[in-house]
Amino acid sequence: MDIGHDLDDIRFLIEHLGLDKKEDVVKIVLKYVPEDRIPAKTTFFIEEVFSKQQKR
């Protein structure tokens, strides 16, 4: 996993889709992946993206 590249891609998608909250991202993910199959590191990754978005 290339974190820097992934962060750029995720930021682009968040902005493109007009998502304002990490919960919005999670809702989309849950449409395709059962909650019990989402690793904790994915949740932390989403939180990291939004914490960096807020600092911009």
C-alpha positions as a LaTeX table, in Angstrom:
\begin{tabular}{lrrr}
\hline
Residue & $x$ (\AA) & $y$ (\AA) & $z$ (\AA) \\
\hline
Met1 & 0.00 & 0.00 & 0.00 \\
Asp2 & 1.47 & 3.35 & $-1.05$ \\
Ile3 & 0.01 & 5.58 & 1.66 \\
Gly4 & 0.98 & 8.85 & $-0.04$ \\
His5 & $-0.58$ & 7.83 & $-3.35$ \\
Asp6 & $-3.64$ & 6.34 & $-1.63$ \\
Leu7 & $-4.16$ & 9.52 & 0.41 \\
Asp8 & $-4.10$ & 11.61 & $-2.76$ \\
Asp9 & $-6.63$ & 9.29 & $-4.43$ \\
Ile10 & $-8.92$ & 9.27 & $-1.40$ \\
Arg11 & $-8.75$ & 13.07 & $-1.06$ \\
Phe12 & $-9.69$ & 13.42 & $-4.72$ \\
Leu13 & $-12.67$ & 11.08 & $-4.35$ \\
Ile14 & $-13.86$ & 12.80 & $-1.16$ \\
Glu15 & $-13.78$ & 16.18 & $-2.87$ \\
His16 & $-15.25$ & 14.85 & $-6.12$ \\
Leu17 & $-18.15$ & 13.19 & $-4.29$ \\
Gly18 & $-18.66$ & 16.17 & $-1.97$ \\
Leu19 & $-18.23$ & 14.14 & 1.21 \\
Asp20 & $-17.94$ & 16.21 & 4.39 \\
Lys21 & $-17.68$ & 13.58 & 7.11 \\
Lys22 & $-15.88$ & 10.31 & 7.63 \\
Glu23 & $-19.28$ & 8.74 & 8.32 \\
Asp24 & $-20.23$ & 9.51 & 4.72 \\
Val25 & $-17.23$ & 7.54 & 3.49 \\
Val26 & $-18.06$ & 4.64 & 5.80 \\
Lys27 & $-21.65$ & 4.53 & 4.50 \\
Ile28 & $-20.35$ & 4.14 & 0.96 \\
Val29 & $-17.86$ & 1.44 & 1.96 \\
Leu30 & $-20.61$ & $-0.46$ & 3.81 \\
Lys31 & $-22.62$ & $-0.69$ & 0.59 \\
Tyr32 & $-19.91$ & $-2.99$ & $-0.77$ \\
Val33 & $-18.17$ & $-4.52$ & 2.24 \\
Pro34 & $-19.81$ & $-6.04$ & 5.34 \\
Glu35 & $-18.91$ & $-4.11$ & 8.49 \\
Asp36 & $-17.26$ & $-7.12$ & 10.12 \\
Arg37 & $-14.88$ & $-7.38$ & 7.13 \\
Ile38 & $-13.58$ & $-3.80$ & 7.41 \\
Pro39 & $-10.23$ & $-3.88$ & 9.20 \\
Ala40 & $-9.51$ & $-1.37$ & 11.95 \\
Lys41 & $-6.63$ & 0.00 & 9.88 \\
Thr42 & $-9.15$ & 1.08 & 7.24 \\
Thr43 & $-11.13$ & 3.05 & 9.80 \\
Phe44 & $-7.93$ & 4.67 & 11.06 \\
Phe45 & $-6.94$ & 5.47 & 7.48 \\
Ile46 & $-10.27$ & 7.23 & 6.85 \\
Glu47 & $-9.88$ & 9.17 & 10.11 \\
Glu48 & $-6.37$ & 10.20 & 9.08 \\
Val49 & $-7.61$ & 11.45 & 5.73 \\
Phe50 & $-10.27$ & 13.62 & 7.35 \\
Ser51 & $-7.93$ & 14.95 & 10.02 \\
Lys52 & $-5.51$ & 16.02 & 7.23 \\
Gln53 & $-8.41$ & 17.48 & 5.20 \\
Gln54 & $-9.44$ & 19.67 & 8.14 \\
Lys55 & $-5.90$ & 21.03 & 8.49 \\
Arg56 & $-5.89$ & 22.25 & 4.87 \\
\hline
\end{tabular}
